[in-house]
Structure formats: C-alpha cells, structure tokens
Amino acid sequence: MTLLKNTVLLLKSDTMDDKYTNLLKATNFKVMIVKTLVFQYKNLEMLREKLLSVDNYSGILLSSPRCVSAVNQTLEKKQIQELWGHKSNFTVGESTYKEAQDKLGVECQGKESGNAKNLSQIIIQNKTQFTKPFLFPHGNLKTDTLKLELGKENVLIEEVLVYDTLPNPDIGQELSECTNNFTDIPEFIIYFSPSGLHSSIKYLRKLLTDCDDVKIIAIGPVTELALQDQNLKVHAVAKSPTPEEILNTLT
C-alpha cells in the first residue's frame, strides 16, 4: 500500500458541488471525492398542500439541502417567495442557507447554528413571536433534537417526511477505482455524516488495513461520535461543513 501525501478523500452525499475541490486544489491538495448516499424523494404532494396552507405556520425549518430541494420540487420559486418570504424561516448551517436563497428565494435565519440543538436555542430566544407551528420537512434519518428542544418551550413543529436516505449502491466500485483497488491510500479521509460512514464502513476498513498514518476528519460532533462508535481514531473535527473550515482543519 502507498500513502498519498497531501491527498484528501471527501466522502459526502453531494459530489456535484465542487467548491471543496476547488479550494483544496488551489492550496496544493490533491482531491478524491466519492458519493456515499443517494436520496429518494416522497410525499411531495403532501408537502405542496402544506406549503400552500402558509397561514397555518410561523415559518419553515430547513435542516439540509435535500429539504430545500424537496420544497423546490413542489412550487415555483416566485410562488414560494410570495407565500413564505415574510415568514420566520430558519436553516441549520450555511450550506442549507445558501441553497434556500438560491433555489427558494427566501431569507432564513440560523445559518450560524451548525446543528439542530444550536438552531433550537436561536428560535427559543424569540419564542413569544411564534404562536403557530413551524413546518418541518425532513429525511428518514432525522433526529428528534428540534422537536424535543423546541417542545420544552412550547414551540411546536409539524413534520413531513420528504426523502429517504439510501446507501450509494456503487460506493465499493467507486472507492476501488479512485484508490487503485484500495492500494493508494489518501493521507486524509473526511466524513460529512454518520449515514455516510455507515454506508462505507466496510470499505473504509479496507483502506485502513496495514496503514496507520491515515488521518480521519469528522464534520461536526455527531459524525465524530459515529466514528468513535466504530472504534476509529478521529484526527480532527471541523466545526462546520464549509470549504474554509475544512481547509483550516487540514492545515
């Protein structure tokens, strides 16, 4: 096996967005990227009905870019702006915030939150303003953090399942191809989510066989815990899923 110095393997759900690759390459890292997950959308007609019933809600909670995509698939951008632009809308993290701006045209609070617990605290600070539930489209792997934390303060949310997260069926082949049949090992492996880890753990162990110098980096504390649960050593934790924070963690 060969350890490839200054080479980063990004294991993430979205391989179309190249902002990570561009920044890392510009700072003399070599980059491999493999999709860990695929998404299957569902219940979009139900979501559409709820989006049209805007008067029933204080705002919308968007916890991932997939939630934004689900909303985007149900109504035209102009209609979303007209219906929801004046509401109290929130996102978990900066990437979801940017997606909501680009695809939905609505302003959201909470981009600095980074995780559901932090977002719930931001919402609770202004809880007296929110007399109606928040609409919360979500995926099948969501945690109950938002519901529990907000519920303690009598801030209600109305959930609708809009997508399922599934392992990429081709992940083994894709990892084999980019690592020369698991013999060229990147110095850094970056995991973006626990679900991404679970879909690829058996292949990750192949990469780590007879190679103790690989540095595994987790995006956020939840991913860190998932790696530790698999008895994997975490070299570092990036506070947020931004290219700049990842670069800062690498360097």
N, C-alpha and C positions, 0 to 999 in steps of 0.2 A: 504494500500500500504506500501511496505517496501523499504527504500532507501538502496541500497547495496554499502557500503563504499568501496573505492579503486577499484571500478569496472568500466571498460571502455567499452562503446558500440561504435564500429567502424562501421560507415555507409559509405560504399565505393563500388566502382564498381567491384573491383577485390578482391575476397576472397581467391584466390589460393596462393597469396604471403603472407607467414607467418612471414616476418621479423618484422612487427609491433608487432604481437602477441608474438613472441619470446623475444623481448627486454622488452616489458611491463611486461610479466610474470616473467622475470629474475629480475625485480625490484619490485616484490611483488604486482603487479596489477593483478586483475582478468579481463579477456577479453571476451567480446561477439563480434561477427562480423556478419554482415548481408549485403548481396549484394543488392544494391539499383537499379542497372541498368543492362541491357543486351545489347549486341551490334550485329547488323546485317550488315554484310559486303556487299558491292555492287561496281559496276563499276571497278572490279579488272582487267578486260581485257583492259580497257581504261588506267588504271594506268600502266599496263605492257608495253603498247605501248610507253607511255611517258618515263618510266624508260629506255627503250631500245634506246630512242632518246636522249641520255645523252648529246650530243654536243649542244643541244638547251638551256641548262641550266647552271647557275653558280653553283648551288648546290641544295640541298633539305632541306626543313624546316619540322621538325617533332615536332608536338606540344603535342603529347600524346603517351602513349604506344600502343594505338589502331592504330595509324598511322604507327608505326613501324611494328605492326602485319600485317597490310594490305600489306606493301611492302614485308614483309617476305613471304606472301602467293603467291606472284606473280612471284618471281625469286629465284633461289637458292642463298645461302649465298655467295658462291665463285664468282658467276656472279655479284652480287651486289658489292662485294669488287672490282672486276676488273673494273667495269663501273664507280662506284661512289666514290671509295676510295680516288681519287686525287682531288675531288671536294671540294668546300667550303660548308660543311653541318652544320646545326645548329639544336639544340634541345631546347625546353622550359623545363628547370628543369633537376634535376639529375636523377630521375627515368626513364625518357624517354632516357636520355643519356646512361644509363646502358643497357637499352633494345636495343638500336641501336648498342652498342658494342657487346652484346651477340648474337643477332639474325641476325644482318646485317654485322657485322664485319667492320664497318666504324667508323672512328673518327669524332666526332662532336664538335663544339664549342657551348657555350651558356648554359652549364649545371648550371651555377651560376645565370642565369637570373630569374627563378622563375615564370615569367609571360610574356605574349606576348609583352607588352609595353617595358619592360626591354630588351627583346631579340631584338626588333626592334632598340633600341639605340646601342646595340653592333654591329649589322650589319651596321648601318649607319656610325659608326666610320671608316669603311673601304669601304665605298660605291663606291669609284673610281675603286675598283678592280672588281666590279660586273657589267659587261656590258650586261649580259643576264638575263632573268628572273630566279627566284627560283621556283622549283616545290614544290607545297604545297598541299599534300594530307590531307584531313580534315574530320571531322564529321559534322553531320547536325546541331549541336548546336554551331558551332564555332562563335566567334565574328569577327568583321571586323577590329580589332585593328591592326594586322600585315599589312593588305592591306592598311589601311589609313595612318599609321605612316610611312611605307616604301614609299608609294606613294608620300608623301610630299617631299621626297628626290629623287624621280625618280628611286627608286629601285622597279622593277616590280616583281610580283609573278603570277604564273599560277596555279589556283586552280583546284582540282579534288575531288569530294565528294566520300569518300571510305567507310563510315559506317554511320548507323543511330543509335542513342542512344534511347533506349526504357526503360520504367519503368519495373523493375522486377515484373512479374505478381504474384509472390508468396511472395512478401515482407510482406504483412499483416500477413500471416500464420507464416513466419519465425520469425518476431518480436514477435508475440504472444507466440511462442514456447520458445524463449530464455528468455522471461520476465515473464513466468508463467502467461499467459493470461493478460499481462500488469499490473501485481501486484508487481513484483520485479523490481525495477527501478534502473538502474545504476547511480552512482554518476556523471559520466562524459559521455557525448554524443559528438562524434566527427564527423563532417561533412566535406567531402572532396570536394564537388562540389555543385553548385546551382541545377544542374539537379538531384543529389542525394536527395537534400532537397525536391524538388518538387514532386518526386516520393513517398515520405514517410511522407509528412507533416501532413496528417490526422491521421496517426498512432503516430507521434511524439506528437501531442496534447493529445492523449490518455495517453501517458506516463507522460505528464506534469500535468495532472489533479490532483488537491489536493496535489501537490508535488512541492514546491518552491525551493528545495535545489539542484535540478539537475543543473549541470554546463555544458553549451553548448560551445564547442570549434569549431572554424572555421579554415579550412586550407586556408589561404590567404585572401586578402581583398575583392575579388569578392564574395566568399562564405559568408563572414561576412555581406556584403551588402544584399545578398539574405535573410539571416536570419533576419536582421533588417527590411527588407521589409515585413516580416511576423509578425512583432511586437514581435519578440523573443529576449530575452536578451542574448547577447554574453558574456560569461565569459572571454574568451581569444582568441587570434588569433595566430596560428602557422604560421611563415613566409614561411615555405616550407613544402612539403609533405614527410618528411623523418622521420623515426622512432626516430632518435635522437632529432629532433626539437619538435616532439610531446611529447616525454618524458620531455624535457626541459620545455615545456609549462604546462604540468601537474604538475610539481614539483616546 
